[in-house]
Amino acid sequence: MSFIPISFMVFCTLSVILTMVIQRFHILMTLLALEAMILNLMILALLSTTLPSDKSLFLVMILLTFGACEAALGLACLVKMTRTFGNDHIASSSLSSC
């Protein structure tokens, strides 16, 4: 039996999506919301399986890998934008320059 209900994790995932829509002007806040979404999806994938199997652990490992890749690429774009433009506002530049 899990301690965290699955409906609470779905609510957390939807609230992270709402946060990402509201805080869309700064790339740092968008990256933090994406990291929280990956964490929520990973916990939801662990809680949704009743018996631990190889498929559920494989799914969690893929989610962790995508989360690490997303964090590294996002941090690289954030550093590039901050060095080039002096801020992390999405409107001050186009993201194709990263």
ROSE-4610 file (N, C-alpha, C; in Angstrom, 1 decimal, always signed):
// ROSE-4610
residu = [M/M/M/S/S/S/F/F/F/I/I/I/P/P/P/I/I/I/S/S/S/F/F/F/M/M/M/V/V/V/F/F/F/C/C/C/T/T/T/L/L/L/S/S/S/V/V/V/I/I/I/L/L/L/T/T/T/M/M/M/V/V/V/I/I/I/Q/Q/Q/R/R/R/F/F/F/H/H/H/I/I/I/L/L/L/M/M/M/T/T/T/L/L/L/L/L/L/A/A/A/L/L/L/E/E/E/A/A/A/M/M/M/I/I/I/L/L/L/N/N/N/L/L/L/M/M/M/I/I/I/L/L/L/A/A/A/L/L/L/L/L/L/S/S/S/T/T/T/T/T/T/L/L/L/P/P/P/S/S/S/D/D/D/K/K/K/S/S/S/L/L/L/F/F/F/L/L/L/V/V/V/M/M/M/I/I/I/L/L/L/L/L/L/T/T/T/F/F/F/G/G/G/A/A/A/C/C/C/E/E/E/A/A/A/A/A/A/L/L/L/G/G/G/L/L/L/A/A/A/C/C/C/L/L/L/V/V/V/K/K/K/M/M/M/T/T/T/R/R/R/T/T/T/F/F/F/G/G/G/N/N/N/D/D/D/H/H/H/I/I/I/A/A/A/S/S/S/S/S/S/S/S/S/L/L/L/S/S/S/S/S/S/C/C/C]
num = [1/1/1/2/2/2/3/3/3/4/4/4/5/5/5/6/6/6/7/7/7/8/8/8/9/9/9/10/10/10/11/11/11/12/12/12/13/13/13/14/14/14/15/15/15/16/16/16/17/17/17/18/18/18/19/19/19/20/20/20/21/21/21/22/22/22/23/23/23/24/24/24/25/25/25/26/26/26/27/27/27/28/28/28/29/29/29/30/30/30/31/31/31/32/32/32/33/33/33/34/34/34/35/35/35/36/36/36/37/37/37/38/38/38/39/39/39/40/40/40/41/41/41/42/42/42/43/43/43/44/44/44/45/45/45/46/46/46/47/47/47/48/48/48/49/49/49/50/50/50/51/51/51/52/52/52/53/53/53/54/54/54/55/55/55/56/56/56/57/57/57/58/58/58/59/59/59/60/60/60/61/61/61/62/62/62/63/63/63/64/64/64/65/65/65/66/66/66/67/67/67/68/68/68/69/69/69/70/70/70/71/71/71/72/72/72/73/73/73/74/74/74/75/75/75/76/76/76/77/77/77/78/78/78/79/79/79/80/80/80/81/81/81/82/82/82/83/83/83/84/84/84/85/85/85/86/86/86/87/87/87/88/88/88/89/89/89/90/90/90/91/91/91/92/92/92/93/93/93/94/94/94/95/95/95/96/96/96/97/97/97/98/98/98]
x = [+0.8/+0.0/+0.9/+0.6/+1.4/+0.9/+1.8/+1.4/+0.9/+1.3/+0.9/-0.2/-1.4/-2.4/-2.1/-2.5/-2.1/-2.9/-4.0/-4.8/-4.0/-3.3/-2.5/-1.3/-0.7/+0.4/-0.1/-1.2/-1.8/-2.1/-2.6/-2.8/-1.5/-0.5/+0.9/+1.4/+1.2/+1.7/+0.9/-0.4/-1.2/-0.8/-0.5/-0.1/+1.2/+2.1/+3.4/+3.2/+2.3/+2.0/+1.5/+0.6/+0.0/+1.1/+2.0/+3.1/+4.0/+4.2/+5.1/+4.4/+3.1/+2.4/+2.4/+2.2/+2.2/+3.6/+4.6/+6.0/+6.8/+6.2/+6.8/+7.8/+8.0/+8.8/+10.3/+10.6/+12.0/+12.3/+13.4/+13.8/+14.2/+14.7/+15.0/+13.8/+12.7/+11.5/+10.8/+11.0/+10.5/+11.3/+12.6/+13.4/+13.1/+12.9/+12.5/+11.1/+10.2/+8.9/+9.0/+9.9/+10.1/+10.8/+11.7/+12.3/+11.3/+10.4/+9.4/+8.4/+8.1/+7.2/+7.8/+9.1/+9.8/+9.8/+10.0/+10.0/+8.6/+7.6/+6.2/+5.9/+6.3/+6.0/+6.7/+7.9/+8.7/+8.0/+7.6/+6.9/+5.6/+4.9/+3.6/+3.8/+4.9/+5.2/+5.5/+6.2/+6.5/+5.2/+4.3/+3.1/+2.1/+2.1/+1.0/+1.2/+2.3/+2.5/+2.3/+1.5/+1.2/+2.4/+2.9/+4.1/+5.3/+6.4/+7.6/+8.1/+8.1/+8.5/+9.7/+10.2/+11.3/+10.8/+9.6/+9.1/+8.9/+8.4/+8.2/+9.6/+10.5/+11.8/+12.5/+12.3/+12.9/+12.3/+11.0/+10.3/+10.8/+11.0/+11.6/+13.0/+13.8/+15.2/+15.2/+14.3/+14.2/+13.8/+12.8/+12.4/+13.6/+14.3/+15.5/+16.5/+16.7/+17.7/+17.3/+16.0/+15.5/+15.5/+15.3/+15.3/+16.7/+17.7/+19.1/+19.5/+19.1/+19.5/+18.8/+17.6/+16.8/+17.5/+17.9/+18.5/+19.9/+20.6/+21.9/+21.8/+20.9/+20.7/+20.0/+19.1/+18.5/+19.5/+20.4/+21.4/+22.4/+22.7/+23.6/+23.0/+21.7/+21.0/+20.9/+20.7/+20.5/+21.9/+23.0/+24.3/+24.6/+24.3/+24.6/+23.7/+22.5/+21.6/+22.1/+22.5/+22.9/+24.2/+25.1/+26.4/+26.2/+25.3/+25.1/+24.2/+23.1/+22.1/+22.1/+22.7/+22.7/+21.5/+20.5/+19.3/+18.8/+17.8/+17.2/+15.7/+15.4/+14.1/+14.0/+12.9/+12.7/+12.4/+11.7/+11.4/+12.6/+13.7/+14.8/+15.6/+15.4/+16.1/+15.3/+15.7/+15.1/+15.9/+15.2/+15.9/+16.7/+16.6/+17.4/+18.8/+19.2/+20.6/+21.4/+20.7/+21.4/+22.2]
y = [-1.2/+0.0/+1.2/+2.2/+3.4/+4.4/+5.3/+6.3/+7.6/+7.7/+8.9/+8.5/+9.0/+8.6/+9.0/+8.3/+8.6/+9.8/+10.1/+11.3/+12.6/+12.5/+13.6/+13.8/+12.8/+12.9/+13.5/+13.1/+13.7/+15.2/+15.5/+16.9/+17.7/+17.1/+17.8/+18.0/+17.0/+17.1/+18.2/+18.3/+19.4/+20.7/+20.8/+22.1/+22.5/+21.6/+21.9/+22.5/+21.9/+22.4/+23.8/+24.0/+25.4/+26.4/+26.0/+26.8/+27.1/+26.2/+26.4/+27.4/+27.3/+28.3/+29.7/+29.8/+31.1/+31.7/+31.0/+31.5/+31.2/+31.6/+31.3/+32.3/+33.4/+34.5/+34.3/+33.5/+33.3/+31.8/+31.6/+30.2/+29.4/+30.0/+29.3/+28.7/+29.4/+28.9/+27.8/+28.0/+26.9/+25.6/+25.7/+24.5/+23.9/+24.7/+24.1/+23.4/+24.0/+23.3/+22.0/+22.0/+20.7/+19.7/+20.1/+19.1/+18.5/+19.4/+18.9/+18.0/+18.3/+17.4/+16.0/+16.0/+14.7/+13.9/+14.6/+13.9/+13.4/+14.2/+13.7/+12.5/+12.6/+11.5/+10.2/+10.4/+9.2/+8.6/+9.4/+8.8/+8.2/+8.9/+8.3/+7.0/+6.8/+5.5/+4.5/+4.8/+3.9/+3.5/+4.4/+4.1/+3.4/+3.6/+3.0/+1.5/+1.0/-0.5/-1.1/-2.2/-2.9/-3.8/-4.5/-5.4/-4.9/-4.8/-4.3/-5.3/-4.9/-5.7/-5.1/-5.8/-5.2/-4.1/-4.1/-3.1/-1.8/-1.8/-0.6/+0.0/-0.8/-0.3/+0.3/-0.3/+0.2/+1.5/+1.7/+3.0/+4.1/+3.8/+4.7/+5.1/+4.1/+4.4/+5.3/+5.1/+5.9/+7.4/+7.5/+8.8/+9.5/+8.8/+9.5/+9.9/+9.1/+9.5/+10.7/+10.7/+11.9/+13.1/+13.0/+14.1/+14.6/+13.8/+14.2/+14.9/+14.4/+15.0/+16.4/+16.5/+17.7/+18.8/+18.3/+19.3/+19.8/+18.9/+19.4/+20.3/+20.0/+20.9/+22.2/+22.1/+23.4/+24.3/+23.7/+24.5/+25.1/+24.3/+24.9/+26.0/+25.9/+27.1/+28.2/+28.0/+29.1/+29.8/+29.1/+29.8/+30.5/+30.0/+30.7/+31.9/+31.9/+33.1/+34.1/+33.7/+34.7/+35.4/+34.6/+35.2/+36.1/+35.7/+36.5/+37.8/+37.6/+38.7/+39.3/+38.7/+39.3/+39.0/+38.3/+37.9/+36.6/+36.1/+34.8/+35.0/+36.2/+36.4/+35.8/+35.1/+34.4/+35.4/+36.5/+37.5/+38.3/+38.3/+39.1/+38.5/+37.3/+36.6/+35.5/+35.0/+33.8/+32.6/+31.5/+30.3/+29.6/+30.0/+29.3/+29.7/+30.7/+31.1/+30.3/+29.4/+28.6/+27.5]
z = [+0.0/+0.0/+0.0/-0.9/-0.9/+0.0/+0.5/+1.4/+0.7/-0.5/-1.3/-2.3/-2.2/-3.2/-4.6/-5.5/-6.9/-7.4/-6.9/-7.3/-6.8/-5.7/-5.2/-6.2/-6.7/-7.6/-9.0/-9.4/-10.6/-10.4/-9.2/-8.9/-8.9/-8.3/-8.3/-9.7/-10.6/-12.0/-12.7/-12.5/-13.1/-12.6/-11.3/-10.7/-11.2/-11.5/-12.1/-13.5/-14.3/-15.6/-15.5/-14.6/-14.4/-14.0/-13.1/-12.8/-14.0/-14.8/-16.0/-17.0/-17.0/-17.9/-17.3/-16.0/-15.4/-15.4/-15.1/-15.0/-16.3/-17.4/-18.7/-19.1/-18.4/-18.8/-18.5/-17.5/-17.1/-17.4/-18.0/-18.4/-17.1/-16.1/-14.9/-14.2/-14.1/-13.5/-14.4/-15.7/-16.6/-16.4/-16.2/-16.0/-14.7/-13.6/-12.3/-12.4/-13.1/-13.3/-14.1/-15.1/-15.8/-15.0/-14.1/-13.2/-12.2/-11.7/-10.8/-11.5/-12.8/-13.5/-13.8/-14.1/-14.2/-12.9/-11.8/-10.5/-10.2/-10.5/-10.2/-11.1/-12.4/-13.3/-12.9/-12.4/-11.9/-10.7/-9.7/-8.6/-9.0/-9.9/-10.4/-11.1/-11.8/-12.5/-11.5/-10.4/-9.3/-8.6/-8.3/-7.5/-8.4/-9.7/-10.5/-10.7/-10.5/-10.6/-9.2/-9.2/-8.0/-7.6/-8.6/-8.3/-9.0/-8.3/-9.0/-10.1/-11.3/-12.4/-13.1/-14.1/-14.9/-15.8/-16.2/-17.1/-16.4/-15.1/-14.4/-14.0/-13.6/-13.3/-14.5/-15.7/-17.0/-17.3/-17.1/-17.3/-16.4/-15.2/-14.2/-14.6/-15.1/-15.5/-16.7/-17.7/-18.8/-18.5/-17.5/-17.1/-16.4/-15.6/-14.9/-15.9/-17.0/-18.0/-18.8/-19.2/-19.9/-19.0/-17.7/-16.7/-16.6/-16.6/-16.5/-17.7/-18.9/-20.2/-20.3/-19.9/-19.9/-19.0/-17.8/-16.9/-17.5/-18.1/-18.6/-19.8/-20.7/-21.8/-21.4/-20.5/-20.0/-19.3/-18.5/-17.8/-18.8/-19.8/-20.9/-21.6/-21.9/-22.6/-21.7/-20.4/-19.4/-19.3/-19.2/-19.1/-20.3/-21.5/-22.8/-22.9/-22.5/-22.6/-21.6/-20.4/-19.4/-19.8/-20.3/-20.8/-22.0/-22.9/-24.1/-23.9/-23.2/-23.1/-21.7/-20.7/-19.3/-18.5/-19.0/-18.2/-18.7/-18.0/-18.4/-18.9/-19.4/-19.9/-21.3/-21.5/-22.8/-23.9/-23.5/-24.6/-25.1/-24.3/-24.8/-25.9/-26.2/-27.3/-27.8/-28.9/-29.5/-28.9/-28.7/-28.1/-29.2/-30.4/-31.4/-31.4/-30.6/-30.5/-29.5/-28.8/-27.8/-28.4]
